[in-house]
């Protein structure tokens, strides 16, 4: 019987070895949706088609369901009618959002649409709103039943605090049915890191320019979102009022926080928790983060950074004027 | 033929294997060099790519007005680009500051303008 020479085996092995090092085609694209810039990148044989499917899906859920600006979106129709039958998608997102609202003892609220509008007007008129203006807008209990939402009263639904995370979740579903091995989806400050290996995520510096980073978090594939007081807001009489509100008062929280970055297993959760934790503060957020298996990095105006124990070894500080503390 | 007659690897085989491995390594280094991108400003208006500017090869600073509504102009300098002026109400694009490193972005939603320095290797993503 003829035997293969060991040398031939080595030859064949070496012949195919380079194919291990050839990275699959990488694709990048970006577009405007969800009131922000969406950037996509993916590696894989069907990367191009996958990115185009993600773009279509994000534009669809933005325009048809989530957008507060488009009069024909599901949210806008719901706000004008007070209560209407919900699409299964929106029902699911509202269900998770209301669960977070409950678990955060009301620090997170999806019915702050009117409060946001009041602050936008306040910015235009340059007059600080009085606490009385918010009295009737402080959230009561929203209820989901029989495919409908009730208890909205004179408030307006605004899914701005979860929309970007939802977009990341939807992108994740498409990626799972693709042949992409690795992808990054950035919807504004909410990110999906998909695939194997580690990812390096820059976290924005709260004081320096919009492009500066305060540190780099190295993480496995996950969802990461940041809420920062610098991002959106109004200036009244020289003072800055961010678009992050304590649902119990209608005013931005005064706990000294300037940004909160959350890592979680879902985009909706990471997005919502970054807002909820901004309101709750570093200490008060621990039970909420624990419940959702999430971790966070809190930065305050005293140049202090508090990070969850799990993230501490993977966070590299870039600005030595800041000090890092570990939350136990 | 007995099994003991087959000597698995001779000295000459080893030499040939090493030569082939070395040859493969050289080929790999030639064909798959480290992906190193220079900073390129990608400017798009209403979703259409308008221009790509390699910032390393900008001779001197110049103003680049964009054909958009509301109007806006960029300042292109060696190694950096930023929104010089814009007639949009919120001026968020100006607040984005100077874009220097790969991945930096300035967006003007009212004008549909996106300026982005192409994503580089050292960071996979940026959260803000």
Boltz contact constraints between the chains, C-beta under 6 A:
constraints:
  - contact:
      token1: [A, 6]
      token2: [B, 8]
      max_distance: 6.0
  - contact:
      token1: [A, 6]
      token2: [B, 9]
      max_distance: 6.0
  - contact:
      token1: [A, 7]
      token2: [B, 13]
      max_distance: 6.0
  - contact:
      token1: [A, 10]
      token2: [B, 17]
      max_distance: 6.0
  - contact:
      token1: [A, 14]
      token2: [B, 20]
      max_distance: 6.0
  - contact:
      token1: [A, 14]
      token2: [B, 24]
      max_distance: 6.0
  - contact:
      token1: [A, 18]
      token2: [B, 28]
      max_distance: 6.0
  - contact:
      token1: [A, 21]
      token2: [B, 32]
      max_distance: 6.0
  - contact:
      token1: [A, 31]
      token2: [B, 47]
      max_distance: 6.0
  - contact:
      token1: [A, 37]
      token2: [B, 105]
      max_distance: 6.0
  - contact:
      token1: [A, 37]
      token2: [B, 107]
      max_distance: 6.0
  - contact:
      token1: [A, 37]
      token2: [B, 114]
      max_distance: 6.0
  - contact:
      token1: [A, 184]
      token2: [B, 124]
      max_distance: 6.0
  - contact:
      token1: [A, 184]
      token2: [B, 125]
      max_distance: 6.0
  - contact:
      token1: [A, 186]
      token2: [B, 125]
      max_distance: 6.0
  - contact:
      token1: [A, 189]
      token2: [B, 127]
      max_distance: 6.0
  - contact:
      token1: [A, 189]
      token2: [B, 128]
      max_distance: 6.0
  - contact:
      token1: [A, 191]
      token2: [B, 125]
      max_distance: 6.0
  - contact:
      token1: [A, 191]
      token2: [B, 127]
      max_distance: 6.0
  - contact:
      token1: [A, 199]
      token2: [B, 124]
      max_distance: 6.0
  - contact:
      token1: [A, 200]
      token2: [B, 123]
      max_distance: 6.0
  - contact:
      token1: [A, 200]
      token2: [B, 124]
      max_distance: 6.0
  - contact:
      token1: [A, 201]
      token2: [B, 125]
      max_distance: 6.0
  - contact:
      token1: [A, 201]
      token2: [B, 127]
      max_distance: 6.0
  - contact:
      token1: [A, 202]
      token2: [B, 123]
      max_distance: 6.0
  - contact:
      token1: [A, 202]
      token2: [B, 126]
      max_distance: 6.0
  - contact:
      token1: [A, 203]
      token2: [B, 127]
      max_distance: 6.0
  - contact:
      token1: [A, 204]
      token2: [B, 128]
      max_distance: 6.0
  - contact:
      token1: [A, 209]
      token2: [B, 97]
      max_distance: 6.0
  - contact:
      token1: [A, 210]
      token2: [B, 96]
      max_distance: 6.0
  - contact:
      token1: [A, 210]
      token2: [B, 97]
      max_distance: 6.0
  - contact:
      token1: [A, 211]
      token2: [B, 97]
      max_distance: 6.0
  - contact:
      token1: [A, 211]
      token2: [B, 99]
      max_distance: 6.0
  - contact:
      token1: [A, 211]
      token2: [B, 104]
      max_distance: 6.0
  - contact:
      token1: [A, 224]
      token2: [B, 127]
      max_distance: 6.0
  - contact:
      token1: [A, 226]
      token2: [B, 127]
      max_distance: 6.0
  - contact:
      token1: [A, 226]
      token2: [B, 128]
      max_distance: 6.0
  - contact:
      token1: [A, 261]
      token2: [B, 127]
      max_distance: 6.0
